[in-house]
Amino acid sequence: MVTVTPDVGGVMFGEKQKCALAFCPPSRTSLRGCELTLKISNGPSYNISVVGYGIAPGLHFSFHSFNFGPCFIHRAGMPKHVANLKVTNKDKKDISLDCLYQQSSHVQHDFEAQVIPPGKSVEINFTFYPREGKRYHETVTFEVNGLSKQSVEILGQGTEMKIEVANPKQKMVNFGALRVGQTVKKVIPIVNNSPAPITFNLVITPGNLALQDPGVLSWSPRNNVVLEPRGGTCKVEVVFSPKTRITQFTEEVLLECAGMNQPLLVLMGSCQGVEIGLDIEAMPFGAVVQRSQSTRKLVMTNTGDIGARFRWDIEKFKPDFSINPVSGYISPGMEVDFEVTFHPQEVCQDIRYESLKCQIEGGKPLKLTLTGMCIAVLPVKEQQHLTTHVRQRETKNIMIMNRTNQLWNLRPVIEGEYFTGPEVFTVEPQQTKPYELSYKPLSMTPEGRKHQGSVFFPLPDGSGLLYNIVGTAEHPKVNLRIQREIPCKTSYVEMLPVGNWLKKPQRFRVKYEPMRPDKLDAGTTLKGLDYIDVPGNTKKDYKLSFYAHKEGSSLIKVTFTNEQTGEYQYFEVTFKAVKPGTIDSIDLSTPVRQSVQHTITLKNPLSYGVTFAATCTVPEVLMPNQLVVPGDTEGYFILEYLPLKVGETQGKLEFVCNDLGLYSYDINLTATQAGPERALYFRTCLGTSQIQVARFFNFAKQKTDYLCSRPTDNPDFHTEKSVPAAPGSSGGTEVALDVTYEPSRLGESRGTLTVSSPVGGEYSFPLFGTCIPPKPQGPYIVRAGSTTSITFRNVFQHTTAFIFQVDNPLFHVTKAGDNIRSRKDHRIVVGFDGNDSGSKAAVMGKLIVSCARSAGGASNVQWVYYLKGVTENLNK
């Protein structure tokens, strides 16, 4: 604590030498019993007693130990960890202070040795720069007044920054390929795995301009995000909502902490959209002759991911510019070439169309600016004259010569309402080619006035050829000549196609003019509307109704006139009324010999009376020969059908009128089988016959014979082969026919008698016969000694053996039996021998004729003939 300086030395004679005695207590102490001895060589020694006190300097340190705690390993740009040590001189003397600590890379200070006046303070900043992940412990020693020392401990810990995505799979966040207008939101939890809390910002610095829009790519939280140490978490929400096409991007989300950026996660995605552009946005054309044209090429490119439709606002190009195509579709990676044509209409030094828009499907519209100027051209002196009928086309060739070596694709400009021509006209190099100009006027030219126009050929060099045109439109030609053959009594409607050559509707007044003959026949009528309205640029059918009663030909001029403009069109229609077809078909059906009536209505449209003469090809139709019908009325013609024969008949019924022509009707007549006539009933004995009279009426108008058909189903009925009939009157003439019934067996018999004539038809009579057993006949008188003949008829259908017997022996038959042919008479000879008693009284007996049962039917049949034998008195 006590030092002498210098502690060895020498002093020359007469000189002085100073020695410095220093007391430097290291701490608070008391110095006593300290003796200093000064020895002089070859001389005396001197003892010096030193007494002193060591007191602490009056310096106050704000801390003697400071712990920075866990701090992230320092990297360039990170904020400093600073501890401020304040040293205050609370003594009454100046105090010198020096720092003995050698600064290191991890602990540094900004203090320099200095003297601190009383009452003053000095601030010393200690900065902690942890370089490794470990604990730090440093002792900083300060020297006070060059004697005492004061130590300060600096503690701290270096740690790695461990801010991570909670789920490692989310270190790569892929939004996918979106479309414009779609929105995708991703939520990514992050965690602080380091021992130190951290406050940081989340930063994304997109390289794509579209992603810099907060409305496209946004995230939260952004700034001053605080995470607690050892597991503190928060959720980061990232929203991708593209508004335009964005190519595939990869952007890092950076954790910005204390000026240091650390990648946290990566965002990926894209927006498929339309990205279409033009190769130029302004196109100058230079000078072009009026109504000529110049063409430039414009290219549209699609560098996007999807195709899109496009459409130019063509109305904005008019009248001086046009573009082709106006609309279409462009695929990704493709180009579309446009032809922009400048065709100025008026002379102008500066023609400018700015911001012409092309609408892009799903994208922003493209804009184009077009400029140019228009200069005038002088016309060719020669005029082109064309003459034609109104609404008829006339053409004329204009020779165009190409003296250049360039192919001309000309687009002529035609002025004049009624002049037209090809829109594109090609002239090969060094060639002359005709251009076909058409003139189709829609209105007639009045006297002294013509249709004026011009045709201008714009040449590729910007010059042009101008021709003046004069057109003359004469009265119209007939629209259509129509010839029709129409049967009389048939309503016919002719459709006349009335055209409207204007874009606006027209009303036409309709007029009919008979041309041949000058006046229509009274029985011919034409009808139609007085006016017809036709829409613009269309045709409408006009219904012209024609009706003719009698044969003839009529030429009609039908004129359609616009009363406002005087323009008209007309048709020539020839109606040839030919012999009419069948007006109607009359179907009648009735049994033969029963009449049926039918009424026909005949109308007279004329104002005076007419006479109809009637004829019919079917004689069974009864009718009057004529019918008189007054004017404007209807007449009723009644016919009657009375058939005589079964069958179907077709014929014609015609009415002829000098004023109304021919009326023809088909008649289909059906005569069905009539019912049978009145039945004939017979009743007689077997072996006899009975006659009944069959009566019928003959309606034939001529004399005829009716053939009588014997009933084949029953031969017991007989008639004559024919019967004559006188001509029938209106009510018929009665005819009588005898019918004989000669039965061949007992019981009931039926048959049908048919009487027919080729003229009078056929009649059917039902026949009913009843056969009863034979009744006895006689008596037959037989004189004694003589014989008599009795006629017997075989009524059977075949030859039959009959037996002849008498019941009285006084009578005898010459033959006991015989075979008799069918339907033949046989004489049976019966003799009387006389009365053997001598008496003169008459003797009675019976002749019995019999046959086998098989011949007579169901029972034995006998014919009994009573005999009366008479013995004459000889005396007389």
C-alpha positions, 0 to 999 in steps of 0.5 A, a space after each residue: 500500500 506504501 511505495 517510495 519512488 525512486 527507492 534507490 538513487 544518488 544526490 550530488 553535492 549541493 543538489 536536491 532529489 525528491 522521492 515520492 511516497 505513495 499510499 494506495 489502500 486497496 480497500 478501506 483500511 488503517 495504516 499504522 506501525 509502518 516505518 520507512 528507513 532511508 539508508 545513506 551509503 557510508 552515512 547515517 540512516 533515517 527512520 520515517 514513521 508513516 501513518 495513514 487511513 484508506 477510505 473508499 472513494 465516493 463512487 456509486 455504481 447503478 449495478 454490480 451485476 447484470 444478466 441479459 438473459 436468453 438472447 438470440 445469437 447475434 447476426 448482422 443487422 440485429 438490434 443490440 442488447 444494451 445495459 446502461 451502467 450509471 457511475 456517480 461521483 458522490 465524493 467531494 473530490 475528483 475521482 479518476 476512473 478507468 476500465 481494465 476489461 479487454 473488450 471481447 466479441 460478445 461483451 463491449 462497452 463505450 467507456 473511456 478513462 476519465 475523471 469524474 467531478 464531484 456530483 457528476 455521473 458517467 453512463 457506461 453502455 455494455 452491449 451483449 453480442 451472443 455469438 454462440 448458443 451458450 451461457 456467458 459470464 464476464 467480470 468487468 474491473 474498473 480502477 478508481 483513482 488508479 488505486 482501488 478496483 471495482 468489479 461488475 459482472 455481466 451475465 447472458 445466454 446465447 440461443 438460436 431463434 427457433 420460430 417454426 411452422 407447427 406442421 412441417 407439411 405446411 412449410 410449403 403452402 400451395 394455393 393451386 391454379 385459381 381462376 380470376 375471382 376465386 379466393 383461397 384462404 390458408 391458416 398456418 399455425 407457427 410456434 416459438 421453440 426457443 427459450 426467448 420471447 420474440 417480437 417479429 413482423 411477417 413480411 412477403 416481398 412479391 416479385 410479381 406486381 400483381 401480388 403486391 396488391 393487398 387485395 390479391 395476396 394478404 396475410 395476418 397478423 403482420 406487425 409486432 407479432 409476440 410469441 412467448 418462449 418455449 411453445 408460444 403459438 399463433 395462427 397465420 392466415 394467408 388469403 389469395 384472391 387473384 383479380 388478373 392472370 398471375 403466372 406460377 409464383 413461389 414467394 417466401 414468407 419472411 420472419 423479420 425480427 430485429 432487422 433480420 429476415 428468416 424464411 418461415 414458409 413458402 407460398 405457391 400458386 397461380 391464377 389462370 387468366 387471360 393475358 392478351 395484347 396487341 403488337 402496337 397500340 397506335 397505327 398511323 396510315 398517312 395520306 389516303 385519297 377520299 373513298 380509297 382505302 389503305 390496309 395495315 396488319 395488326 397482331 393480337 397475341 395470347 400469352 395467357 393460360 386460357 383462350 378467350 373470345 374477343 370483339 371489337 367495338 366496330 361502331 367506334 371505327 366508323 365511318 373512316 376505319 374498319 377491322 376484320 375480323 370483328 370478333 373471334 376466339 384466340 387460343 393460349 399461345 396463339 396469334 390472330 392477324 387483323 386487317 385494319 382498313 382506312 377508308 376516309 369518307 370526307 377530306 380531312 387533314 387529321 383523322 384520329 380515332 383514339 382508344 378504340 376498344 376490343 372487349 376480351 372475355 374475362 379480361 381487360 379491354 385492349 385499346 387501339 389508336 388510329 390516325 390518318 389524313 384524307 385527300 380529294 380525287 378528281 372524277 373521270 370525264 366520261 359518264 356511264 349511262 344505264 336504262 332499265 325498267 323500275 325494279 329490274 336489274 341492268 348491268 354495264 362493264 367498266 374497264 379497269 387497267 392495271 399497269 403496275 406489277 402489283 396484284 390489285 384487290 380493289 374494294 370499289 366504293 359505290 354511291 347512289 341508292 340504286 347502284 351496286 357491284 362486287 365488293 371485291 374486284 381483283 385485277 392482275 398485273 398488266 391486265 385490263 378487267 371489266 367491272 360489272 356495275 348493276 343498276 336496279 332502281 326502286 322508283 321510276 324517274 320522272 321526265 327530266 330527272 335521272 338517278 345520279 351516282 358514282 363508283 370509285 376504285 381506290 387503288 393500292 397506292 392511295 390514288 383512285 378512279 372515279 366514274 359518274 353514273 346516270 340511271 333512267 328507270 322506266 315503268 315497271 314490267 309485269 311481275 308475273 304472267 299466270 295462266 290457270 285452268 279452273 273448272 267451272 263451279 269451282 272456287 279458286 284462290 290465286 296467291 299473288 306474291 306482292 313484294 315490298 322493295 323498300 325497307 319500310 312497310 308499304 300499303 298498296 291499293 288493289 285494282 282489277 282491269 279485265 283486258 280480254 274480254 273488256 268486261 267479265 261475264 255475268 257469271 264470273 266473279 273476282 274478289 279480293 281485299 281493296 288494300 294489302 300491307 306488306 312489311 319491308 323487304 318481304 313478300 306477302 301473298 294476296 288472295 285473289 278469288 275467282 269463280 266462273 259459272 260457265 266456260 270461257 277465258 278471262 285475262 285480268 290485270 291486277 295492279 298494286 299501287 302505292 297511293 303516296 308514291 305512285 309506284 306500282 306493280 302488276 300481274 297478268 292473270 289468265 283464268 280459263 274456265 273449263 268444263 266443270 268436274 263433278 260438283 257433288 256425288 249423289 248416293 241413293 239406295 233403295 229396294 227394287 220397286 220402291 222409290 226414293 227421292 233426293 233434292 238438289 239446290 240450284 242457286 241463281 246468283 244473277 239478278 234475272 231468272 234462268 232455266 236449267 235443263 236437266 238430263 240423266 243417263 239412268 232411266 230409273 231416275 224420274 225427274 222433270 226436264 227443266 227447272 226455272 229459278 228466279 234471280 238471286 234465289 235458290 231452286 229445288 230440283 227433286 228427282 226420284 229413283 225407282 229401280 227395277 233390278 237389283 244391282 249398282 248403277 253409276 251415272 251422270 246428272 247434268 243441268 245446263 243453263 245458258 247463263 250459268 253453264 253446266 252443273 254435273 253430278 255423279 249419281 251412285 245408285 244401289 238397288 237392293 233385293 226387295 222383300 218377297 211378294 204376297 205369299 200364296 197358300 194352298 190346301 188340297 188332297 193328295 192326288 189332286 191339284 189346286 190353282 192360285 193366282 200370283 199378282 204383281 205390278 210391272 213398272 217397265 215402260 215397255 212390253 216384256 215377258 216375265 220368265 217363271 222359274 219353277 221352284 227347284 226346292 219343291 216340284 209340287 208347284 207348277 207354273 207356265 214358263 212365261 207370262 206377258 206383261 203390258 208396258 207399265 204406267 206410272 203406278 205400274 200395270 198388274 200382271 196375273 200368273 196361275 200357280 198350280 199345287 199338285 202335292 206328291 206327299 202328305 204334309 206341309 210343302 214350301 217353295 219360292 216362285 221367281 218371276 223375272 224379266 231383263 227389263 222389269 226385274 225380278 219378283 219372288 213369291 213364297 209358296 206354302 202348300 198343305 197336302 191332306 189324305 185323299 178323299 173318296 171319289 165317286 160314285 162311278 156308275 158301272 152298268 152290268 156286263 160292261 166296264 168303265 174307266 177311272 183315271 188315276 194319276 201317279 202324283 209321286 216323283 218316280 214310277 210306282 207300283 200300284 195295286 187295284 182292288 175292289 171290295 165287292 166281288 160283283 165288280 172286277 178290275 181288268 188288271 190287279 196292279 200296274 207300274 205307273 210313271 211319275 206324273 202320268 195318268 192311268 186308266 183303271 178299267 172296272 167291270 160290273 158283272 151284274 147282280 147275281 140275285 137277279 135283283 135290279 137294285 144298284 150294287 155299291 162297291 169301292 175301288 181301292 188303289 194303294 201302293 207301298 208305304 215307301 212310295 206314299 210317305 209316312 203312312 199308307 195312302 189309299 185312294 177310294 173310288 165309290 162304284 155303283 153297279 146298275 142292272 138295266 131293266 131289259 123290259 124297257 
